[in-house]
Amino acid sequence: MNRKPANAAEYRCDRGATLYVRTLDQNTVWLIAPDREIRLDRKAEGRYGFGRVEMGFGKETMELTDPPVTYTNCKRVS
């Protein structure tokens, strides 16, 4: 992906991965990953998922598990 999608937050993760997250509403986010886009529903405070895909937000980082891959230490780019 050559540029940041409109209205999306950019996250850079360990191993050079870049992910984008767009908030759709209070209970839903849109994940834009290098290989696909997917809607994730809120599961708990700071946690979203759909099927086996799980995304969690910490105080300063985000983590995404999309078996068999896990993206760790994802930090928001200002």
Secondary structure, DSSP 8 states (H G I E B T S, - for coil): --S--TT-EEEE-GGG-EEEEEEEETTEEEEE-SS-EEEEEEEETTEEEETTEEEEE-SS-EEEEETTEEEEEEEE--
